[in-house]
Amino acid sequence: MQSIDELGRISRMYKDMVDCVVVYIDEIHALDGWSCEQNKALQFFSNKFKIKTHRAIEDHLSAAELLQSLDDFSLPLVVDTMKNEANLNYGGLPK
């Protein structure tokens, strides 16, 4: 998806046929994650939010709240477990 707004537009277009939900999975572009530590060229300096790797469920929930606070965000939001079960079972990318 190009943006949260686009995802919301699509969900409204098909609201009579499908239920859409956003699943917040492991933070792939964490400040202290693989993209920053192993290869400085892959850092995502343009990210609106600077989020570190989640060490506890509270970190995961706080990051999800930031997403939910965006003006364009209007979809139901659920948060994956610290074991990354939704991502592993339903194929969130990349992994």
C-alpha positions in Angstrom: 0.0 0.0 0.0 1.2 3.5 -0.8 -0.4 5.0 2.3 -2.8 4.4 5.2 -5.2 6.7 3.4 -5.2 4.5 0.4 -5.9 1.4 2.5 -8.8 3.2 4.2 -10.2 4.2 0.8 -10.1 0.6 -0.4 -11.7 -0.7 2.8 -14.5 1.8 2.5 -15.0 0.8 -1.2 -15.5 -2.9 -0.4 -17.0 -2.5 3.1 -20.2 -4.4 2.1 -18.1 -7.4 1.0 -15.1 -7.6 3.3 -14.0 -6.6 6.8 -10.5 -5.0 6.9 -8.2 -4.9 9.8 -4.6 -3.8 10.2 -2.3 -6.1 12.1 0.7 -4.4 13.6 3.6 -6.9 13.4 7.3 -6.7 14.4 8.8 -3.3 13.6 10.9 -4.0 10.5 12.6 -0.6 10.3 13.6 -0.2 13.9 16.3 2.3 14.6 18.4 -0.3 16.2 17.4 -3.2 13.9 19.1 -5.0 11.1 18.8 -2.2 8.6 20.6 0.2 10.8 23.1 -1.9 12.6 24.3 -4.1 9.8 24.0 -1.8 6.8 23.9 1.9 7.3 22.9 2.4 3.7 19.5 0.9 4.4 18.5 3.2 7.3 15.1 4.8 6.9 15.8 8.4 8.0 12.6 9.6 6.4 10.4 7.6 8.8 7.9 9.8 10.6 8.4 7.9 13.8 11.7 6.8 15.3 11.0 3.4 16.8 13.5 1.0 18.4 13.2 -2.8 18.5 10.4 -3.9 20.8 11.7 -5.6 23.9 8.4 -6.0 25.6 4.7 -6.0 24.7 4.3 -2.5 26.0 6.8 -1.3 23.4 4.7 -3.1 20.7 1.5 -1.5 22.0 3.0 2.0 22.2 4.2 1.8 18.6 0.8 0.6 17.5 -0.8 3.5 19.3 1.4 5.9 17.3 0.1 4.3 14.1 -3.5 4.6 15.3 -3.0 8.3 16.1 -2.4 9.2 12.5 -5.1 11.5 11.1 -5.7 9.2 8.1 -6.0 6.0 10.2 -9.6 4.7 10.6 -9.3 1.0 10.4 -9.5 -1.5 13.3 -6.1 -2.3 14.6 -4.8 -5.4 16.3 -1.3 -6.1 17.6 0.7 -9.2 17.0 2.3 -11.1 19.9 5.9 -10.8 20.8 6.4 -14.2 19.3 5.3 -12.7 16.0 2.6 -15.4 15.5 0.3 -13.5 13.1 3.2 -12.5 10.9 4.5 -16.1 10.8 1.1 -17.7 10.3 -0.3 -15.3 7.7 2.8 -14.3 5.8 3.5 -10.7 6.6 6.4 -9.4 4.6 9.4 -9.4 4.7 10.5 -12.3 7.0 
